[in-house]
Amino acid sequence: MFGRTGRSIVALAAVTALMASAAPAVAGGAGATLRRTEFGVPHVRAGSYHGAGVGAGYAFAEDNLCLLAIEIVGLDGESSRYFGPGSGNLESDLYHRWLLGNRVVERQLTAPGGPSRNARDLARGYAEGYNRYLRETGVGNLPESACKGAAWVRPITELDIWRRVQQIAEMAGSEELTELIAAAQPPGVAAKASRSTPSAMPSRNGDGLGSNAVGLGADATTGRTGMLLGNPHFPWNGPNRFHQVQLTIPGELDVTGATLPGMPAVAIGHNDRVAWSHTVSTATTVTLHRLALTPGDPRSYVVDGQVKALRSDPVTVTVRQDDGTLTTVSQPVWSTPDGPIVSVPGLLPWDTAQAFQLRSANAGNLRTVDQWLGMGKARSVRELRDVQARLLASPWVNTTAADATGTAYYGDLQVVPHVTDELIARCGLADVDGIQVLDGSRAACGWGTDADAPVPGLLGAGRLPALFRRDYVSNMNDSPWLANPAAPLTGYPSIVGSTGTERSPRTRLGLQMIGDGVADGGFTLADLQAMLLNNRNLTAEQGVQSVLALCRANPALTASDGSAVDVSEACATLGGWDTRGDLEARGAVVWRAFILRLRTSPWRTPFDPADPVHTPRDFDATLPGVATAFADGVKALGPTVGARLTDVQQYEGIGVHGCDGREGCFNVITANLTPPSGVQHGTSFVLAVEFTRHGPKGRTLLTYGQSANPTSPHHTDQTRLYAAKQWVTDRFTESEIAADPALTIRHLR
């Protein structure tokens, strides 16, 4: 029998031996070791950035090759060829074939200040790793039916990866406005590549992206250290599903977290000293410019009295017709040197007097890979901020971070057009869906630039909001103003966001929970995890009693269509609800249907900028519009009025807890319940990490699992974990990885 010391020595020797076999040093070049721990999390160890890319690309392809393969079809401008012109394919193809014809990405790759050699090597390796898996498996043997044997699956190149990097940067810009680019043709010329005439500005956040992020400093934690909660709200299906990965190049890089398909660097994560997450920013990254057209020639425009010709680039798209045959659609894309012409009849018309040009600050932004690599190597949040300030590559997101020194950081150091309030006052013509329309007839109304900006046309880091704290910072998709209510951020240009304005119910709930945790003596890691998954609902907490008084006194209410609605069952259901968005909750369904139809303010006490965390408040169901919204919600629910949340909010048949952010829920899950149609987006990759004397201690969740392939064992394994409010242990160190009983190892030579 061994005593305790003997057992420890034997155990230590076993772990040491396992570590030696699990993590051999890879000598330079393309080699990599791909290890997977429980729930299929890949840990890539390599001797170079190229090798790290090979491992990351191979791991991603094993899990999700189809996701990137279909996205590459779109980047080729070939979606209409293989999938038909519908669902925006034709308009998207026109835009992407225009980009290809103009060699936008190729020119940026070779321009001064283009991606570094390390970034290029990582991207090249990622493409090679993807191709290696495809070559070994064969298109005809791919495990997912969505692309098995498909003619559109092909090997990819480093250039494809950079095109995907550019696409991600433009997700809140040109990529969302391809319909308007396709519709823009001179007066009297029909738009052949526009399937329907746009009648309004499309959402520049069509996927409904959002996030929560909380950075805690030493004064807000029981361990007197830094902690981070990262909680992006991204789609659960499609090309913007997160994929988890660790990248290790001994002596150079060791970072773990998650990234998007085709993005070779970790975008949200931590190293041994710093953790960070991102939230979708309120900053606007595009502007519109009204061009004064030359009298008698709507294909030229005038700037400061000088006539300039619009550029016309012919583009041809191959289109699959309903009978399977192929045809082509050709039309030009019109542009100026600053960007394409766009059109929305009646709103942004191209007529004989005017046209409107779109300019995006993310055009040519390939700096994201270098920035995320630099953030992954940062030794403190101040160093992380310096990386961001130097590159200004974050495309449409804020950053919240914490480090081992117990310092928390918030910054909206991202890509923002150099459009100051003074410029808007001098040159602004209108605001269209939050996008400034500037006078394009005067050169002095173009974007300015700052000396500390990495490229012309951007606001420099010195103008952008940032905050370091020893207690906490946070962002829940509102403007930077209240990153910490004790130190409001002001003085930044309005194109970044507002100040002194009402915060969303989700932001108010988040700030209240953070404040309560600090006041109670500070957070533990378990406290931070519980704050996310407690499923509190601010509007319900403040409004249920008032609505109950209304419906108990009025068992029949009038809907907006004039019909009488029996609300007695819904009222009884609400009466038994604890206001949480948990799986067994019945009233959660009724409340969601009601709140999402409420078009008027239910608050008796209005917003007060002197008390922004607790106002507006005093929910009053007797105010105009409240009763009608409740009746409309109950009518829409029909027989599901008494349903449990788990019965109607599901992913792949698994009940999913959480609620809509518009209800004032921190743990956001967006799903249509009338009728039920499955989870669309919400809590996706979750990272809770604390820096201890022994290194980072973390917990993670990838709510839909590592793989989009329904046949993969890692398709919904973490969905079930999330449903049970359980977490995955974040295995970061070599000893933690080696000790995992589920460990598998593959050497990619």
JOHURA-V285531 format. One record per helix or strand of 2 or more residues. SS is the DSSP state (H for helix, E for strand). FROM is the first residue (numbers start at 1). TO is the last residue. Records with the same first field share a line. If there is no record, write none. Layout:
# JOHURA-V285531
SS->FROM-TO + FROM-TO
This chain:
# JOHURA-V285531
H->4-22 + 38-40 + 49-75 + 79-83 + 89-101 + 104-110 + 117-137 + 139-141 + 158-169 + 174-176 + 178-183 + 218-220 + 368-377 + 381-391 + 421-427 + 443-445 + 461-463 + 480-482 + 485-487 + 505-519 + 525-533 + 538-553 + 568-575 + 587-595 + 609-611 + 626-642 + 645-648 + 661-663 + 717-723 + 734-738
E->32-37 + 41-46 + 210-216 + 227-235 + 242-249 + 253-260 + 268-270 + 274-280 + 286-294 + 297-303 + 306-309 + 311-320 + 326-336 + 339-342 + 354-360 + 397-403 + 408-411 + 428-432 + 435-439 + 466-469 + 472-475 + 556-558 + 564-566 + 603-605 + 617-619 + 650-651 + 654-655 + 668-673 + 676-692 + 695-702 + 728-730 + 744-748
